[in-house]
Amino acid sequence: MQGPPATSPNPFPGGGAMAVRMREHDWDASALGPATAWPAELTVTVRTMLRAATPMAVYWGPELLILYNLSWGALVGGKHPGALGRPARDVFPEAWHELGPMFARVLDGGEAVEVQDQRLVLDRNGMPEDTWFTYSLNPILDAEGRVAGILNVAQETTGRVRAASGLVESEERFRSFAENSADVLWIANPDGGRLEYLSPAYERVGGDRRELVMGDLARWASLVHPEDRERAYAAMPRLLSGETHTVEYRIVRPDDGAVRHIRDTGFPIRDAGGGLRRLGGIAQDVTAEHAREEALERRIAESTAEHDRVWRNSRDLLVVVGVDGVFRAVNPAWKAILGHDPAEVVGRSFQEFIWPEDDVVTRTALTYAATAEDLTAFENRYRHRDGTPRWISWHTAAEGDIVYAYGRDVTAEKERTAALAEAEEALRQSQKMEAIGQLTGGVAHDFNNLLTIIRSSVDFLRRPDLPEERRRRYLDAVSDTVERAAKLTGQLLSFARRQALKAEVFDVVACLRGVAEMLDTVTGGRIRVVTELPDVACFVRADRSQFETALVNMAVNARDAMDGEGTLKLRLACGVGKPAIRGHAPVPGPFAAVSLTDTGCGIPPEAVGRIFEPFFTTKDIGKGTGLGLSQVFGFAKQSGGDVGVASAPGRGTTFTLYLPETEPGNSEGVQQPETEDAATVGGAGRRVMVVEDNVEVGRFATQILEDLGYETIWAANASEALAHLGGARHDFDAVFSDVVMPGMNGVELAREIRRRWPDLPVVLTSGYSHVLAQEGGHGFELLQKPYSAEQLSRILQRVARAPVGT
């Protein structure tokens, strides 16, 4: 298909941009070869193409290699200049399914192809886009008459095609909109007063046929209600002057005589030069809207009348007040409630009527109501005309700088509440006195029993002829009775949460395994003890001895409830929350919950609320003191927990002791158990200062220590003790001080001694101290009253620094 070589070595004449680009192109590397060797047909066609203003391209050879002028390059966008010298299939892969058959017709059949407005999806600028082209493909014949290439003359028609398509679509959209619109659309000739278009909605709205009014605009005008014709006709001159204008009028339908309200908006339709060509408009049926407005006006009138009635007849105070505190309006209830005529109030500040003590809080509330949120149930006092206060509860709503409020007179409710509170306080005092009476009666009864034993034993001990065996028996009775009295006092302090606990961190699981064995002995052989304990450790910080005592007290209570026969279940749950107990809010925890469940007779509902009271018991006389559960209650509360009870007559009882869980670790200040080696009672060579404000106890303590071989000095208070110590700290081996003393107490004295003489031991003693109950021994040794001589000597032996005899 190649013809003879071109006669000119330069197929790209001229200085145009595309000619320069073609001269600089490396044709030797392409299938076309050197430009100087191109066929004459190709050279002539390329020269013609480069000189043409029309977009042209040459597709040469079987691969249809592309050569083109600058106008054609503009058509292909981003494909230029990369398309130069490349096969057409590679340049237009996205459209080759449409272009390929066209080129094949020219190459194979030798016929020219012309296409009008062909749609092609081309990737010209990085993304596919719809384009339209009118173009021709013309065969280029070689010397032998065969098709060697194709000349393409192209013109993009995308803009024209889209414009024509948009006009058709626009007309279709308008027709669809107009034919289906609920409003009447119309177009009129401004010269002859003739309608050119009227939408179908006319027949529905006007009750008339379109063909009757299309040629006669006056027919439409004749439908206008006589009272509205002047207003409707006045709109036409304004439309003709080029103004868009809306007018409302009524029409009377010719078919049924119904009256419809019409809102008609007309506007000018101008030509490209701005001249008035037609008048257009939209007529809306607004009959329903008018009906709603009339109904709304009636409701507003009715609401206004109702508001006036409420304003006049309300039994509450109604107020309109500015943020400046000046009343804008008040209702007649001010006269009935506060004795002030409304005319006396309007225009004056609330501060002229407020109770003086409530002035500041009311000014703050008014500012809050105006700038933040509405107030609800805000209470203050206003002064009645007779000078007495009236309590008012206010609710507010604000709009801008105005606050609307209504206030209810709650003075009577306040007085009733105050009276009820007084009655409740009187009842509580009565109940307290009753409880104190029960407590003191129980304490007196039990202590009188104990004192009876002590007194009788002392009377016998005074007899000179008392045999030694009986003397020992009476001495043992006195000692045992003292122990019982101390235990009774401890139970009372436990209930009152005033005992000094020796807290330590211990594993409840391990402790309960040991306690379970002890419960078998406490409850007896006919009661089966069942335990449900977790496999993992669970730690609490509490007085372990008191914890075990609480479990024993609950177990004994369960044993008596089962009359010595049944099942007692001991269960531990860890990491639980503490539920609401006796009106206290629940606490999320974690808590260790120790439960004892019996199969006994249960507790009557009327007694459940009193079982933790000291000396209250449902047992027969002689079968219980009524202090066991009081100890459980006091221990739980003082340890940061609580105890709950669930019971029903005939269904058994469950007591659950809740103690806060803690991390495992050593407990500070835990007193180590006494060893046998520390039980010596001799004190020879040791000097002890006794600090005690009670003369009898001070004398007795010093006497005990002297009888045990100690050298003692007695100080009546902390100041005297510090004066004795002075700078001669080495004269004493220990200080033995009471806690409860006037002025500086024992704990404060001990701290001062530790600050001045860190190596001087201090032993504290107390029968009861709220300081010790709240914070324990503060790191000092503590000896609880009543104590024995052996106990006193043992603890002094342990803490004193000097050896015996030095």
Salt bridges, closest charged atoms under 4 A:
GLU94 OE2 - LYS79 NZ 3.03
GLU98 OE2 - HIS97 NE2 3.52
GLU111 OE1 - ARG105 NH2 3.64
ASP117 OD1 - ARG160 NH2 2.59
GLU129 OE1 - ARG124 NH2 3.44
ASP130 OD1 - ARG119 NH2 2.71
ASP142 OD2 - ARG146 NE 3.72
GLU144 OE1 - ARG146 NH2 2.17
GLU156 OE1 - ARG124 NH1 3.10
GLU169 OE1 - ARG173 NH1 3.79
GLU196 OE1 - ARG278 NE 2.65
ASP208 OD2 - ARG219 NE 2.80
GLU211 OE2 - ARG209 NH1 3.61
GLU227 OE1 - ARG250 NH2 2.95
ASP228 OD1 - ARG231 NH2 3.18
ASP228 OD2 - ARG250 NE 2.81
GLU243 OE2 - ARG238 NH2 2.68
GLU248 OE2 - ARG263 NE 2.66
GLU248 OE1 - HIS290 NE2 3.07
ASP255 OD2 - ARG253 NH2 2.72
ASP256 OD1 - ARG253 NE 3.22
ASP285 OD2 - ARG260 NH2 2.81
GLU289 OE2 - ARG263 NH2 2.93
ASP308 OD1 - HIS307 ND1 3.65
ASP316 OD2 - ARG408 NH2 2.82
ASP324 OD1 - ARG328 NH1 3.17
GLU344 OE1 - ARG385 NH1 2.72
GLU352 OE1 - ARG348 NH2 2.87
ASP358 OD2 - ARG381 NE 2.94
ASP359 OD2 - ARG363 NE 2.97
GLU379 OE1 - LYS414 NZ 2.70
ASP386 OD1 - HIS384 ND1 3.08
GLU425 OE1 - ARG428 NH2 2.67
ASP446 OD1 - HIS445 ND1 3.10
GLU532 OE2 - LYS569 NZ 3.58
GLU532 OE1 - ARG571 NE 3.47
GLU548 OE2 - ARG544 NE 3.50
ASP560 OD1 - ARG559 NE 3.17
ASP560 OD2 - LYS619 NZ 2.72
GLU565 OE1 - ARG526 NH1 3.44
GLU613 OE1 - ARG610 NE 3.25
ASP620 OD2 - LYS623 NZ 3.84
ASP642 OD1 - ARG582 NH2 2.39
ASP642 OD2 - LYS637 NZ 3.07
GLU674 OE2 - ARG798 NH1 2.40
GLU692 OE1 - LYS785 NZ 3.53
GLU711 OE1 - ARG687 NE 3.52
GLU720 OE2 - HIS724 NE2 3.69
ASP738 OD1 - LYS785 NZ 3.48
GLU752 OE2 - ARG755 NH2 2.51
GLU752 OE2 - ARG756 NE 2.78
ASP759 OD1 - ARG729 NE 3.35
GLU775 OE1 - HIS778 ND1 3.67
GLU781 OE1 - ARG798 NH2 2.85
